[in-house]
Amino acid sequence: MAKKGGGKVRIEATYHISTPMFMGGADNGTNTELRPSSLKGLLRFWFRAVAWPQLGSLKEVFEVENSIFGSTEGQAKFLIKIDDNTLMPNKKQIFNKYTYGLNYLGYGLTEKGIRPYIENGRSFTLSLFLKKSVSEEELKFLKQSLQALGLFGGAGARSRRGFGSLSLVSLRVENNEEWNEPRNVKELKNLLRGFLNKVSRDDTLPPYTAFSSKTRIFVKKGDKDPLALLNEVGMELLRYRSYGRASKDKHVLPWGEKAEQIFADDHDLMLDFLNGKRINRIPRRVVFGLPHNYFFSGKGKVSIEPDSKGQKRRASPLFIHIHKLADGNYVGVLSLIPSQFLPQNVRVEIKRGGQSKIVPVQVNYDVISDFLKRPTLGAKVVWPNE
């Protein structure tokens, strides 16, 4: 893999920041910056996602991962550099204009005033300088990891909810362009299908977040306003997941819209728990991630989380990504990437104060699939092939 003359092979990936990126700086609060270590961690995450269906065993995945990204026993096989000095932090208010959908997806970003963020609309180039020992297979996985980040992912806080979405614009290996930025929705769909045809062949449910034949990808058309598109997705998710506020004959969302009663049984199940009745399942909405909370007027909060001391969270298997097209428009790429929800020996604890109930893990990923198929969302399936 060495370049002629003994130099290092260089990969350059240029990304467009499609939505505001809430990436914490070194001080972890008052500043924000893109750091090589953070981008390396993201590439490691997407490597695992693409490697599992191609390698098929945890042992092989971790062996190749440690070889590429390094471990306590050795250094990584590449050096990383971010080629941009214009990504200045911004604190301009972005949530007020778009109201509920954006605020819902960005929950926690405005608790103590809006956090500084890297403004959307900018671009940066990530350069990887590969050592001579990198194999052809390892180079393939690095390129696939860079592509996955720029097709499905993002960086920073709430990236699975669409913030900090990164759209891959260019991918060059030794100045040879290996990526064509999609000009329109049709070209993006073809890129997504081509990528998933390579990395989604495994039929088993992965042991961690990874592509498989059970992955589901939907695309929602937008226009030139990426935040308006993200707000639309957020509004639809909020309508889908909300129970609302009770009245005599209906339930309404806080701003007066009528709420659908899709998850009314989850609400009633938690009321049964509070009233001391026997329950033997977890709410269906748990599939969107843990911890998961319910609030009842006069009764307090019910918390639902893994019962393991070492694991109190389970990230959502739903990835919301806003992608920029070469024609200047933006589209939503909505990905359901199912995997084993929790380790086999971990159950779910439902608790309020001293009241607690341990319940087996039983989730149904169709709950998320049904959201993605909703006509009101307006998303079209891309994978499996239409």
PLY file of the C-alpha trace (Angstrom):
ply
format ascii 1.0
element vertex 386
property float x
property float y
property float z
element edge 385
property int vertex1
property int vertex2
end_header
0.00 0.00 0.00
2.95 2.36 0.15
3.05 5.29 -2.25
5.88 5.29 -4.80
8.98 6.65 -3.19
8.01 5.33 0.22
5.55 8.10 1.19
2.21 7.61 2.90
-1.07 7.10 1.07
-3.42 10.04 1.67
-7.21 9.87 1.78
-9.12 13.17 1.72
-12.83 13.26 2.56
-14.67 16.59 2.29
-17.90 16.97 4.23
-20.64 19.60 4.14
-22.16 20.43 7.53
-25.86 20.23 6.72
-27.30 21.12 10.14
-25.89 22.94 13.20
-23.23 20.86 14.93
-23.13 20.92 18.74
-19.63 19.58 19.12
-18.08 20.22 22.53
-14.61 21.73 22.66
-11.73 20.83 24.91
-13.35 22.77 27.76
-16.52 20.68 27.25
-18.95 23.55 27.57
-18.19 27.12 26.58
-16.47 26.42 23.28
-16.90 24.15 20.29
-14.48 22.66 17.80
-13.89 19.78 15.45
-11.21 17.60 16.98
-9.34 14.77 15.23
-10.00 12.44 18.18
-13.77 12.96 17.85
-13.73 12.27 14.11
-11.58 9.19 14.68
-14.15 7.91 17.18
-16.94 8.40 14.62
-14.98 6.51 11.97
-14.45 3.67 14.45
-18.23 3.54 15.08
-19.06 3.37 11.36
-16.26 0.86 10.76
-17.99 -1.49 13.17
-21.28 -0.91 11.36
-19.86 -1.87 7.95
-17.43 -4.56 9.14
-19.89 -6.85 10.94
-21.87 -7.98 7.84
-18.65 -8.49 5.88
-16.56 -10.24 8.54
-19.33 -12.02 10.43
-17.72 -12.50 13.84
-16.93 -10.24 16.78
-13.41 -11.67 16.99
-12.59 -10.72 13.40
-14.23 -7.30 13.68
-12.22 -6.38 16.78
-9.00 -7.75 15.33
-9.32 -5.64 12.19
-10.55 -2.64 14.20
-7.55 -2.75 16.53
-5.23 -3.17 13.57
-6.63 -0.08 11.80
-7.56 2.23 14.68
-5.06 1.11 17.29
-5.39 -0.33 20.77
-3.45 -0.56 24.02
-1.11 -2.91 22.16
-0.32 -0.71 19.17
-0.84 2.57 17.35
-3.37 3.30 14.62
-2.35 2.78 11.01
-3.17 6.35 10.06
-2.72 9.91 11.20
-5.67 12.27 10.99
-5.86 16.00 10.22
-8.75 18.41 9.74
-7.99 20.94 7.00
-10.10 23.97 7.91
-9.76 26.94 10.22
-13.06 28.73 9.49
-15.43 26.64 11.63
-16.07 29.34 14.20
-18.64 28.77 16.97
-22.04 30.48 16.80
-24.67 31.18 19.46
-27.40 32.64 17.24
-30.83 31.34 18.24
-32.04 28.71 15.74
-34.84 27.00 17.64
-37.46 29.73 17.97
-38.23 29.97 14.24
-39.02 26.28 13.79
-40.68 25.68 17.17
-41.73 22.25 18.26
-40.15 19.78 15.86
-36.64 21.18 16.12
-36.91 21.65 19.87
-38.12 18.07 20.28
-35.20 16.61 18.33
-32.75 18.96 20.04
-33.92 18.25 23.57
-31.21 19.20 26.04
-29.37 21.61 23.76
-31.13 24.69 25.15
-31.60 23.86 28.84
-29.24 26.64 30.01
-29.41 28.89 26.97
-28.40 27.69 23.56
-25.02 25.98 23.50
-22.40 27.23 21.05
-22.43 25.32 17.79
-20.66 25.09 14.45
-22.87 26.74 11.87
-24.35 24.67 9.08
-23.51 25.46 5.46
-19.75 25.16 5.98
-17.41 22.41 4.82
-14.20 20.80 6.02
-11.75 18.21 4.72
-10.64 15.25 6.78
-7.24 13.90 5.72
-6.00 10.44 6.65
-2.30 9.68 6.19
-1.99 5.90 5.97
1.05 3.96 7.04
2.80 1.57 4.67
1.41 -1.45 6.54
-2.24 -0.75 5.64
-3.67 -3.66 3.64
-6.11 -3.45 0.73
-8.89 -4.76 2.97
-8.15 -2.14 5.62
-8.14 0.61 2.99
-11.53 -0.63 1.80
-12.95 -0.48 5.30
-11.60 3.03 5.88
-13.22 4.28 2.67
-16.51 2.59 3.58
-16.39 4.15 7.06
-15.88 7.61 5.58
-18.78 7.02 3.19
-21.11 5.72 5.90
-20.44 8.77 8.05
-21.31 11.02 5.09
-24.46 9.13 4.07
-26.11 8.26 7.37
-24.35 10.05 10.22
-23.28 13.24 11.86
-21.13 14.62 14.67
-21.80 16.14 18.05
-24.74 16.14 20.44
-28.08 14.83 19.13
-26.47 13.62 15.90
-28.83 10.64 15.73
-31.65 13.18 15.76
-30.33 15.05 12.75
-28.04 17.69 14.26
-24.48 17.89 12.97
-25.38 15.92 9.82
-22.36 15.46 7.55
-22.84 15.08 3.79
-19.94 13.53 1.89
-18.99 15.84 -0.98
-15.71 14.35 -2.15
-13.54 11.29 -1.46
-10.04 11.26 -2.93
-7.31 8.65 -2.65
-3.96 10.04 -3.78
-5.85 12.84 -5.62
-7.98 10.33 -7.53
-11.66 11.20 -7.02
-13.65 8.13 -5.93
-16.94 9.81 -5.05
-19.47 11.78 -7.07
-21.69 14.04 -4.97
-25.33 13.15 -5.82
-26.95 15.88 -7.90
-30.54 14.92 -7.13
-32.68 12.51 -5.12
-32.46 9.78 -7.75
-28.65 9.78 -7.68
-28.65 9.74 -3.87
-30.97 6.74 -3.81
-28.68 4.91 -6.23
-25.65 5.68 -4.05
-27.46 4.43 -0.94
-28.53 1.21 -2.66
-25.07 0.59 -4.09
-23.47 1.07 -0.69
-25.96 -1.13 1.16
-25.73 -3.87 -1.47
-22.09 -4.22 -0.37
-22.52 -4.06 3.41
-26.01 -5.34 4.28
-25.85 -8.97 3.26
-25.96 -10.62 6.68
-29.39 -11.99 7.71
-28.78 -12.25 11.46
-29.54 -9.50 13.95
-26.17 -7.87 14.73
-24.89 -7.93 18.32
-24.34 -4.13 18.14
-25.36 -1.30 15.79
-24.37 -2.57 12.36
-25.82 -2.89 8.88
-27.67 -6.08 7.98
-30.49 -7.25 5.74
-32.83 -6.00 8.48
-31.67 -2.39 7.96
-34.36 -0.08 6.59
-33.57 3.20 4.77
-36.11 5.87 3.81
-35.61 9.19 2.01
-37.76 12.28 2.55
-37.61 15.09 0.01
-37.03 18.63 1.20
-35.87 21.89 -0.35
-33.16 24.46 0.29
-33.88 24.86 4.02
-32.31 21.95 5.96
-33.69 23.10 9.32
-37.24 23.33 7.99
-36.88 19.74 6.78
-35.50 18.59 10.13
-38.34 20.40 11.88
-40.89 18.54 9.71
-39.37 15.19 10.68
-39.34 16.22 14.33
-42.98 17.32 14.24
-44.03 14.00 12.74
-42.04 12.01 15.30
-43.53 14.10 18.10
-47.08 13.49 16.84
-46.36 9.78 16.52
-44.89 9.35 20.01
-47.10 11.76 21.99
-49.93 10.70 24.22
-51.05 14.23 25.02
-53.00 15.82 27.79
-56.28 14.21 28.81
-59.70 15.80 28.53
-63.15 14.24 28.50
-63.15 13.01 24.94
-59.73 13.59 23.39
-56.04 14.09 24.02
-54.20 17.16 22.82
-50.58 18.12 22.43
-49.33 21.04 24.53
-49.98 23.59 21.76
-53.51 22.35 21.02
-53.05 19.88 18.17
-54.93 16.64 18.53
-52.65 13.75 19.49
-52.98 10.33 17.97
-53.59 7.48 20.40
-51.02 5.08 19.00
-49.26 4.63 22.32
-52.15 5.14 24.73
-51.58 1.59 25.99
-48.03 2.55 27.04
-49.47 5.39 29.11
-52.05 3.10 30.70
-49.39 0.45 31.40
-47.35 2.95 33.42
-50.46 4.04 35.30
-51.04 0.38 36.21
-47.48 0.24 37.53
-48.03 3.34 39.67
-51.29 1.92 41.00
-49.60 -1.29 42.12
-51.04 -3.53 39.44
-49.02 -6.38 38.00
-47.29 -5.67 34.67
-45.25 -8.08 32.59
-43.94 -6.01 29.68
-42.21 -2.73 28.88
-43.78 0.16 26.92
-43.52 -0.21 23.17
-41.86 3.22 22.88
-38.78 1.84 24.66
-37.54 0.71 21.23
-36.67 4.37 20.50
-33.97 4.20 23.19
-33.28 4.27 26.93
-33.60 5.86 29.42
-37.29 6.55 28.81
-39.46 8.57 31.20
-43.14 9.21 31.91
-44.48 12.18 33.85
-47.83 12.09 35.68
-49.41 15.09 37.33
-49.58 14.47 41.07
-47.87 11.09 40.78
-44.34 12.01 39.73
-41.93 10.53 37.20
-41.56 6.90 36.09
-38.06 6.05 34.83
-37.23 3.13 32.55
-33.60 2.11 32.05
-31.35 -0.97 31.80
-30.90 -2.72 35.15
-27.12 -2.97 34.66
-24.89 -0.71 36.75
-22.45 -0.48 33.85
-25.03 0.36 31.21
-27.80 2.87 31.84
-28.37 3.94 28.25
-29.35 2.40 24.95
-29.00 4.75 21.99
-31.80 4.96 19.46
-31.65 2.63 16.44
-33.29 5.43 14.39
-30.77 7.70 12.65
-32.00 11.00 11.19
-29.57 12.50 8.68
-30.05 15.62 6.56
-28.14 15.31 3.27
-27.13 18.08 0.89
-27.43 17.47 -2.85
-25.25 19.11 -5.48
-28.29 21.05 -6.77
-28.49 22.88 -3.42
-31.52 21.03 -2.07
-31.60 18.93 1.10
-33.23 15.56 1.75
-33.74 13.48 4.86
-32.12 10.03 5.09
-33.94 8.11 7.82
-32.29 4.85 8.83
-33.51 2.07 11.08
-30.46 -0.02 12.00
-31.70 -2.83 14.28
-29.42 -4.87 16.49
-29.60 -6.81 19.73
-31.32 -4.22 21.93
-29.47 -5.01 25.18
-26.92 -7.67 26.20
-28.53 -11.02 26.95
-28.03 -10.78 30.71
-29.46 -7.24 30.97
-33.13 -6.57 31.66
-35.14 -3.37 32.03
-35.99 -1.66 35.32
-39.15 0.42 35.72
-39.01 2.57 38.85
-40.48 5.48 40.76
-38.97 6.33 44.13
-38.71 3.09 46.10
-41.12 1.29 43.74
-39.34 -0.90 41.20
-40.12 -3.64 38.67
-37.62 -5.70 36.61
-39.04 -6.71 33.23
-37.54 -8.82 30.41
-36.46 -7.00 27.26
-39.07 -7.32 24.53
-38.87 -4.73 21.76
-40.49 -4.65 18.35
-38.63 -2.74 15.65
-41.85 -2.56 13.63
-42.80 0.32 15.95
-40.10 2.40 14.20
-40.80 0.91 10.77
-44.43 1.96 11.10
-43.31 5.52 11.80
-41.11 5.57 8.70
-43.99 4.25 6.56
-46.49 6.90 7.67
-47.97 8.76 4.67
-47.87 12.00 6.66
-44.09 11.68 7.02
-43.75 11.54 3.25
-40.65 9.32 3.16
-40.05 6.68 0.48
-38.30 3.39 1.09
-34.89 3.01 -0.53
-33.61 -0.14 1.16
-34.62 -2.90 0.76
-34.95 -1.97 -2.89
-38.27 -0.42 -3.89
0 1
1 2
2 3
3 4
4 5
5 6
6 7
7 8
8 9
9 10
10 11
11 12
12 13
13 14
14 15
15 16
16 17
17 18
18 19
19 20
20 21
21 22
22 23
23 24
24 25
25 26
26 27
27 28
28 29
29 30
30 31
31 32
32 33
33 34
34 35
35 36
36 37
37 38
38 39
39 40
40 41
41 42
42 43
43 44
44 45
45 46
46 47
47 48
48 49
49 50
50 51
51 52
52 53
53 54
54 55
55 56
56 57
57 58
58 59
59 60
60 61
61 62
62 63
63 64
64 65
65 66
66 67
67 68
68 69
69 70
70 71
71 72
72 73
73 74
74 75
75 76
76 77
77 78
78 79
79 80
80 81
81 82
82 83
83 84
84 85
85 86
86 87
87 88
88 89
89 90
90 91
91 92
92 93
93 94
94 95
95 96
96 97
97 98
98 99
99 100
100 101
101 102
102 103
103 104
104 105
105 106
106 107
107 108
108 109
109 110
110 111
111 112
112 113
113 114
114 115
115 116
116 117
117 118
118 119
119 120
120 121
121 122
122 123
123 124
124 125
125 126
126 127
127 128
128 129
129 130
130 131
131 132
132 133
133 134
134 135
135 136
136 137
137 138
138 139
139 140
140 141
141 142
142 143
143 144
144 145
145 146
146 147
147 148
148 149
149 150
150 151
151 152
152 153
153 154
154 155
155 156
156 157
157 158
158 159
159 160
160 161
161 162
162 163
163 164
164 165
165 166
166 167
167 168
168 169
169 170
170 171
171 172
172 173
173 174
174 175
175 176
176 177
177 178
178 179
179 180
180 181
181 182
182 183
183 184
184 185
185 186
186 187
187 188
188 189
189 190
190 191
191 192
192 193
193 194
194 195
195 196
196 197
197 198
198 199
199 200
200 201
201 202
202 203
203 204
204 205
205 206
206 207
207 208
208 209
209 210
210 211
211 212
212 213
213 214
214 215
215 216
216 217
217 218
218 219
219 220
220 221
221 222
222 223
223 224
224 225
225 226
226 227
227 228
228 229
229 230
230 231
231 232
232 233
233 234
234 235
235 236
236 237
237 238
238 239
239 240
240 241
241 242
242 243
243 244
244 245
245 246
246 247
247 248
248 249
249 250
250 251
251 252
252 253
253 254
254 255
255 256
256 257
257 258
258 259
259 260
260 261
261 262
262 263
263 264
264 265
265 266
266 267
267 268
268 269
269 270
270 271
271 272
272 273
273 274
274 275
275 276
276 277
277 278
278 279
279 280
280 281
281 282
282 283
283 284
284 285
285 286
286 287
287 288
288 289
289 290
290 291
291 292
292 293
293 294
294 295
295 296
296 297
297 298
298 299
299 300
300 301
301 302
302 303
303 304
304 305
305 306
306 307
307 308
308 309
309 310
310 311
311 312
312 313
313 314
314 315
315 316
316 317
317 318
318 319
319 320
320 321
321 322
322 323
323 324
324 325
325 326
326 327
327 328
328 329
329 330
330 331
331 332
332 333
333 334
334 335
335 336
336 337
337 338
338 339
339 340
340 341
341 342
342 343
343 344
344 345
345 346
346 347
347 348
348 349
349 350
350 351
351 352
352 353
353 354
354 355
355 356
356 357
357 358
358 359
359 360
360 361
361 362
362 363
363 364
364 365
365 366
366 367
367 368
368 369
369 370
370 371
371 372
372 373
373 374
374 375
375 376
376 377
377 378
378 379
379 380
380 381
381 382
382 383
383 384
384 385
